[in-house]
C-alpha cells in the first residue's frame, strides 16, 4: 500500500512470522487485497493490515471463501466494519482469541 512496499521489503517482513500455518505472498498489483475486500463487503476497495481466519480445509478457488473470523487495523476505513478493528494490545488479544476459537494453541504473550 506504500511506495516502499516492494519485493525486498515483503521478504524481510515475511521473516518476522515463521509458522507452518502461515503463507506469505507478494502481490504488486494488489489483486489479493481487492478480492479479499470484495469478499468482506468492500467492492472496489483494497484490503491490507487485515487478519483472516479460515477453518481448516478451506479452499480458495475462483474467489476466496468468507473467513470465519477477521479483523483489521484500518483506522479511517470507510468500508471495513469498525466492529472488526483492533490495534496494539487489543489486536494481539483478539488474534489470540481467534486462534483459540479455531482450536490452535496460543502462541501469544501480551505484556501489559
C-alpha positions in Angstrom: 0.0 0.0 0.0 3.0 2.2 0.4 5.5 3.3 -2.2 8.3 1.3 -0.4 6.2 -1.9 -0.4 8.5 -3.8 -2.8 9.5 -7.4 -3.0 12.6 -7.0 -0.8 10.6 -5.3 2.0 7.9 -8.1 1.7 10.5 -10.8 2.0 12.0 -9.1 5.1 8.6 -8.7 6.7 7.7 -12.4 6.0 10.7 -13.5 8.1 9.0 -11.9 11.1 6.3 -14.6 11.2 7.6 -18.2 10.8 4.8 -20.7 11.2 3.8 -23.7 9.1 0.2 -22.4 9.1 1.1 -19.0 7.6 1.6 -18.4 3.9 3.3 -15.2 2.6 2.7 -13.8 -0.8 3.8 -10.6 -2.6 1.2 -9.1 -4.9 2.4 -5.9 -6.5 -0.9 -5.5 -8.4 -2.9 -5.8 -5.2 -5.2 -8.5 -6.7 -5.5 -10.4 -3.5 -6.3 -7.3 -1.5 -9.0 -6.3 -3.9 -10.5 -9.8 -3.9 -10.5 -10.1 -0.1 -12.0 -6.6 0.3 -14.8 -7.6 -2.1 -15.4 -10.8 0.0 -15.8 -8.6 3.1 -18.2 -6.1 1.5 -15.6 -3.7 0.2 -16.2 -4.0 -3.5 -13.7 -1.8 -5.4 -11.6 -1.3 -2.3 -8.3 -2.9 -1.2 -7.7 -4.9 2.0 -4.5 -4.5 3.9 -3.4 -4.7 7.5 -6.1 -7.3 7.8 -6.1 -10.7 9.5 -8.2 -13.5 8.1 -9.0 -16.8 9.8 -10.4 -19.8 7.9 -11.5 -23.2 9.1 -9.1 -26.0 8.4 -9.6 -27.3 5.0 -10.9 -24.1 3.5 -10.1 -23.8 -0.2 -9.5 -20.6 -2.2 -10.9 -21.3 -5.6 -12.1 -18.6 -8.1 -12.9 -16.4 -5.1 -11.8 -16.8 -1.5 -14.3 -18.2 1.0 -15.7 -15.8 3.5 -13.4 -16.0 6.6 -14.8 -17.4 9.8 -13.1 -14.7 11.8 -11.4 -11.5 10.7 -10.0 -8.2 12.0 -8.2 -5.2 10.7 -6.2 -2.1 11.8 -7.7 0.3 9.3 -8.5 3.3 11.5 -10.1 5.5 8.8 -11.6 2.8 6.7 -14.9 3.7 5.0 -15.6 0.0 4.2 -14.0 -2.3 6.8 -16.5 -2.9 9.6 -15.4 -0.9 12.7 -16.6 -3.8 14.9 -13.6 -5.8 13.5 -11.0 -3.1 14.2 -8.3 -3.7 16.8 -4.9 -2.1 17.5 -2.0 -2.6 19.8 -2.6 -4.9 22.8 -6.3 -5.3 21.8 -5.2 -6.6 18.4 -2.9 -9.2 20.0 -5.6 -10.3 22.4 -8.1 -10.7 19.6 -5.6 -12.6 17.4 -5.0 -15.0 20.3 -8.8 -15.3 20.9 -9.3 -16.1 17.2 -6.6 -18.7 17.2 -8.1 -20.4 20.3 -11.6 -20.3 18.7 -10.2 -22.3 15.8 -8.6 -24.8 18.0 -5.0 -23.7 17.8 -2.8 -23.4 20.9 -1.9 -19.8 21.9 1.5 -18.6 20.7 0.9 -15.1 22.0 2.2 -13.4 25.2 0.9 -10.0 26.0 2.8 -7.7 28.3 0.6 -5.1 29.8 
